[in-house]
Amino acid sequence: MLPDRCGTARAAGVAALATTGVIGTVAALAGAAVLPPGPDACPGAGSVPNRPRPRTPLLALQVEVLVTRARDHRTVLLRARVATSLAFLAFGTALGAWTSRIPAIKQRLDLGDGQLAVGLLAFAAGAITGMQVVGRLLDRYGSRTVLVPMVFVEGVFLILPALAVDVVTLAVALYAFGTVHGTLNIAMNANAVDMERAAGRPLMSSFHAIYSIGGFVGAAAGGLSAHAGSAAATTFLTVGAAVVAAALWTARWALPADEVPPVTRGRSTIGDDRPQRNAAAPAGVLFLGILVFCCLVGEGAAADWSSVYLRDTLGSGAGFAATAYAAFSIMMVAGRLVGDRLAARFGPVALVRGCGAVAAVGLGAALLVGHPMAGVVGFGCLGAGLSCIAPQVFSAAGSRDPRHAGRAIARVASIGYLGFLTGPLLIGAVAELTGLAWALTIPVVLALFVTLTAAALRPRPAGVDPSWEAGPRTSSK
């Protein structure tokens, strides 16, 4: 009937207005104008039976445009996630390849332990230098601009230690490689924060899982090369070429800047309305660095002392002692693979609090039992517990003030890296006084501290540009 036609047209107009905003207003007007003016335009003004009703393609066209734009946006995000994953994979693979061939470098240059320590210290100094420099570059130019060249240079500079001829040139080469490595560390984490903001969900833990997998891949490549009798230079050339290839792929698919939600300027984005006094250090960033410090002390303890504890303190065989660190590494990867889902379901505070409890209770109970099998289980629990802490802290630091995420992540990572370097030394010094079992309670206490202070990761609202509500722009690439 004619009243139904008129009502349907008006209903279509209202729906169009609610769906597409300003553009929908045009479609609504088109919907209201479906019926021609005259006696058949409204009920009660006469009737024209069985008159053909014109169609309005405008609303359908706008819906199709919106659907296509959303589909393109998802494609861009999927490719960008692959690109960021490749950066994390390259980072871990390069580091794994280098560490696995350290004995070969030492043997070729005929270095003593002290001389090798100088080279390793140069690598650490270079990494800290890179972390300090890159923050401002990231905040000024964006994570993509810094990330892509750093992945490429990582593959090239990996070859430098193999070209060293003495301890001096080795120290210079490792300082240069360490600087690039530290820079890439911050750039890829900043890019991961941008990915989380663009996708609107947690992704950081899965990226760190890929980094851990990359470490296994690099170590396996180095081990196979050593078993085959290949020189370290051959290993570094092969792995370096793979890293360069990953850089080229990353450059093609890395997240475009216009896919990242912009933030408002002129106000703090850390949850209050006061202007931010120090943009380089958003509130709570230093404390977040302390949490990463606690976490990396535990990682360093597992890497350097888990096998020693099982073999020398608990009396296990050398082969079985090695399973302690294997359990730690496997459980860390497993925890990171499921970390994003847990963060989305329970939130970062509850996740970090639970992870700290697993690490503290698991390793603490193993130290009390004092049996080799309990030790393996305990270090496995330590790996599972620590797996999601650092990723969630990096995500929180980068999200605290997105306009200065680079400097925030750099500060947190620098403090945490000190924990990885000094933690094993502290445990060794305490072990000289009290025994290794008592010294390993240090990671237990620090994990308990993380559990009690996990509320520091509570999300704080960031100032997103209201214009973003209209939807992200689709990259032309």
N, C-alpha and C positions, 0 to 999 in steps of 0.2 A: 504493500500500500504506500501511497505517497508520503504520509507522515513518517513512516518507517524510513523511507529514503532520506528525507531531510534530517531526521535524527541520526541516521548512520553517518551522514556526511559531517554533521557537527561533531559527533563522537570521534570520527577519524581526525578531524582538525585538532581537537583537544589532545588526543593521544600523540599526534605529531608534535604539538607544542611541548608536551612533557618529555618527549624522547630526544628531540634534537635542538632545543633551545631556540636561538635566533633563527637558524636555518629552518627549524621546524615551524616557526611562525609563518614563513612563506608557504610551507606545505599545508598548514592549517587553513590559511586563506584560500589556497587552492582547493582544499577539501570542502570548504564552505561554499565554494563557487562551482561545485560539481553540477548543480541544477541551474539551468538557464533562468534568467529573470523573467518574470511574468506570472501568470496565474498558477503555474505549476511549481513555483519556487517554495511556497510554504503551504501547509494545510489550511483549508478554509478559504482559499482564494481561487477556487476553481480546480479543475482537474483536467489533465491531458493523459488519457490512459495509454499504457504501453509505449511511452516515449523512450527512445534510446538514451542511456545514461553515459556520458563521457567518462573516460578513465583518467586518473591522475597519477602519472608515473613519477612525479617529483619525490614523494615520500619514499617510494621503493628505491629510487636512485640514491637518496641520501643514506638509507639503511645499508645499501650495498657498499657505498663509499666507507661507511663506518666499519663494516665487517672486514673489508679489504685492508683498511688501515690497521685494525686490530691484528689481523693475520700477519701483516708485514712486520708489525711491532714484535710479535712473538718470534718470528723468524730471526729478526735482528738480535733479540735477546738470546736465543738459542745459539746462534753463531758466536755472539760475544762471550757466552759462557764457555764454549769450546776454546776460544782464544785465551781467556784467562786461565783455564785449566792447563793449556799448553805451557803458559808461562810458569805456573807452579811446577809442572812436570819437568820442564827444562831446568829450573832452579834446583830441584832435588836431584836430578840426574847428574848435573855437573858437580854438585857437592859430593855425591856418592862416588863418582868416578875419581875425583881428586883424593878423597880420604882412602880409597882402596889401593891407590898406587903410591901412597906416602913411603912405604918400605922400599919400593923400587927407586924412588928419587933419593932416598937416604943412601942406598947402596951405590948408586951410580956416582954420586958426588962424594962418597966416602965421608959422610958426616957423622959426628958424634951426637949423643943425645942432646947435649947442650946447644950445639949448632943447629940441630933440627928444631929445637924449642925456639930459637931466635926467629927462624922462618915462620913457624906457626904463630908466634906472637905478632909478626908483621902482618899476617893474614887477618888476625883479630883486630889489630889497629886499623887496617884498611877498611874493614867492615864497619867499625864504629864511625870512622870518618865519613864513609858514604851515607850512613844513616843520618848524620848530622847535617849534611849538605842538601840531601834530596828533598827534605820536607818542604822548604820554600819553593823549590822548583815545581813540585806537585801542586801546591796551592795556587801557583801563578799560571801554569800552563796546562794542568789537568793530568790525570793519571795515564791516559792513553799516550799522550805525547812523550812521556818519560819512559813508560813501560816498554814500548816496541823497540827503541834503540838499545835499551839495557839488556833485553833478552839476546839481541844480536851480539853485543859486545861481550856478554857472558860466554858465549860459545867461542869467540875469538880469543879472549884472554885466558881461557882454560888451558890453552897450549903453552902459555908463557913459562910455567914452572918446569916444563920439560926442556926448555931452551937454556936453563940456568947452567952456569959452569962452575960456580962456587957458592959459598954461603951468602955472600953479598948480593950477587945477582939473583939468587933464590929469594932473598928477603924482599928485594925490589919487585920481583915478579909477583910474589904472593901479596905484597901490599897493594899492587895494582889490581890483581884479581879479587882480593878482599874488598876493595873499594867498590868495584862493580857489583860484587855479590851482595854487599850491604845495601847498595842503592836499589838493586832489583828486589830485594826483600821488602823494602818499604813500598816501592812502586806497585808490586803485584798485590800487596795487601790493600793499598789504597784503591786499586782498580777493583778488587773484590768488594770493597765497601760500596763503590759506585754501582756494581752489579746488584748488590742487595737492594739499594735504593731504587734502581730501575725496575727490578723484578718484584719488589714489595714483599720479599720473604727471605728467611735465612739461607745463606749459601756458603758462608765462610768455612764451616767445618769440612764440607766436601772438598773445597779447594785445598785445605791443609792435608786431607787424606791423599789427594793426588800428589802433593809434595812428598809425603812419606813414601808413596809407591815409587815416585821418581828416585828417591834415595836407594830403594831396593834395586831398581833397574840399573842405576849407575854403579852401585857396588857389585852387582852381578856381572856387569860388563867388565869392570876392572878385574874381578876375580878370574873370569874366564880368560882374559888377556894374560894375566900373570901365569895361569896354569899352562897356557900355550907357549909361554916364554917370550911373549911380545914385549917390546919396550913400552915404557910409560908414554912416550911421545905418540906411539900408534894408538893407544887407548884414548888419549886426549884429542887427537885429530879426529878419530871416529865419533866420539861423543860430542865434540865441538861442532862437527858438521851437522849432527842431528839437532843440536840446539839452535844452530843458525837456520835450519829448515823450519823448526818450530817458530822462530822469530818471524820468518816470512809469512807463515800462516797466521800468526798472531796479528801482524800488520794488516792483513786482509780483512780479518773478522773482528778486530778489537771493538769494544763498545764505543759508539759515536758519542760525542759530548752532548748532543741534543737529545739523547735518550735518557740522560740523568736528570731527575727532577731538580730544578733550580731552587735555591734557598733565598729567603728574604735577606736584605742587607740592612745594616744600621742598628740591629738589635741582637742581643745574645740569643743563641738558639739552644741554650742549655737549661731552659725551664723557668727562667725568671725574666722580668721585663727591664732589668737594669742593663745599661750598656756594658759590654765586656771590656774590662780594663786591659787584659793581656790576651790578645787574640791568639798568640802562639801557644798558650797553655790554658785551654778550657778547664773549667772546674773539674777536679777529680782525676785529671789525666795522670798526674804524678802517682797517685795511689793505684791507678790501674797498672802503671808500670811496676809497682811493687808486687801486685798479684802475678804478673807475668814472671817477675824475678823468682817468686816462690815456686812457680810451675817449672821453670827451666832449671832450677837447682835440682829438682827431682829427676828431670830428664838427664841431666849431666851425671847424677849419681847412678842412675840405671846404666848408662852407657859405660861408665868407667869402673864401677864397683860391684855390679850385680854378679858377674862371673867370679870375681875375686872373693866375694862373700861366700858363695856356694862352695868354691874349691878350698879356700884356706880356712874359713871359719867353720863351715859345716862339714868339711871333709869329703865332698863329692868328687867324682872324676872330672877331668878337664872337659871331656865331651859333654857330660850332663850339665856342667856349670854353664856352658855356653847357651843352654836352652833358657836360662833366666832372662837374658836380654832378648832372645828371640820371642819369648812370651810377651815381654814388655812391648816390643815393636809391633807384633801382630795385633795385640789388643788395642794399641793406640790407633792403628789404621781402622780396625773394626769400629771403635768408638766414634771416630771422625766420620765414617761413612753414614752412620745413623744420627750424627749430632744435629744436623739441620732439622730433621723431623722432630727430634726431641725439643729443640729450641722453639720450633713453631708451635708445638703442643703445650709445653710447660713454661716457656719463657726463659730468657738467659739466666735470671737470678736463680730460679729453682734448679736449672740444669747444672750450673756451676756449683751450687751448694751440694747437690747430689754427687757430682763428680769428685769434689774434694773429700766428701765422706767416704766414697768408695776407695779412693787412694789412701787415705789415712787409716781406715779400718783394715783394709786388705793387707797393706805392708806391715802395719803395726802388729796384727795378729800373726803374720808369718814370722816376724822377729821374736815374738813370744814363744811360738812353737819350736823354732830352731831346728827344723828338719829340711833337707834339700828339696823334697817335693813341695813342702809348704813355701819354701823360698821361691820356687818357680811360680806358684799360684799367687804369691804376694806381689811379685814384680809384674805379673800379668794384671793384677788389680790396679797397681800403680799406673801402668800404661793406659788401662781403660779409664781410670779416674782423671788423669792429666790430659786425656785426648782432646776434650772439648773446652778446656779452660782458656788456653791461649787464643784459639780462634774467636771465642765469644768476647774476650777482652779486647782484641784488635777491632772487632766489629763495634763494640761499645765506644772505643776511643775515636774511631773514624766517624761515628754517628753523633758524637757529643756536640761537635760544631762542624757540620759538613764543609763550611767555607774554609776551614783550616785543618781538614782531615789529615793532610800529608804531614804537617808538623806534629800533630797529636800522635799519629801512629809511629813516627820516627822516634819521638820521645819515649813512648811505651816500649818499643822494640829495643832501644838502646839500653834502657834499664834492665829489661829482661835478659838481654844478651850477656850482661855482666853476671847475672845469676848462672848462666850456662858455663861461663868461664871460671868463675870463682867458687861455685858450689862444690865441684869435685875436690878442689884444693882444700876447702874448709873441712870437708868430710875426712880427707886424708889426715889433716892435722889433728882433728879430734880423735880419729882412730888411733893415732900414736899414743894418746893419753888414756883413752877409755876402752879401746877395742872397736872393731868395725861394726859389730852389732849395735852398740850404743850410738855410734856415729850416724848410722843409718836412720836413727829416730829423727834426725834433722828434717829430712823430707816429710816424715809423718807429721811433725809439728807444723811445718809450713803448709801442708795440705789442709790440716785442721784450721789454720788461720784463714785460708782462702774460704773454707766452708762458712766460717763465722762472719766474714766480711763480704760475702757475695752480693749483698744488697747494693754495693757500689756500682754494680752493672745495671741497676734499674734504668730502663729506657726513659729518656727525657724528650719531650716534644721538640722537634726541629722546625724552624720556620720555612715551610715550603711555599714557594711562590704560588699565590692563588690562581694565576693564569694556567698553571699546570693541570688544574682540575678539568680543563677542556680536553685533556688527553695529550700524550707525548707526540712529538713530531716524528715522522717516519724518515729515516735516513734515505738518501738517494743512492747510497752505495749498496 
